Amino acid sequence: MSQAIHLTAANFAAEVLKSEKPVLVDLWAPWCGPCKMLAPVLDEIAATDDRFKITKVNTDENPDLAGQFGVHSIPTLLFFKDGEVVDQIVGAVSKKTIVSKLEALTAIPAVSV
């Protein structure tokens, strides 16, 4: 399996917007206590479930990405499907909640153009 992918402005489009898999984007910072609590949960999901792509954005190093999505509190989890944000969670939540949101993404039909 894989591990969480660290995002920057340089790789965001390729890893998230153009991904064929649903993507969870974790916006976090090293000083954030709830972010530290959430990190091992996200790492575990990344390591054990390849249906989804788990990614992380350090908001201290990439404030423009946080601003682009109107993130004012961290941790914020953005759920992408077909390059669009389809759901979000603000704050630390259980693994069950995160997995439930991710599994819901696989049930959403892809938008055809």
Order of alpha helices (4+ residues) and beta strands (2+ residues): beta-beta-alpha-beta-alpha-beta-beta-alpha
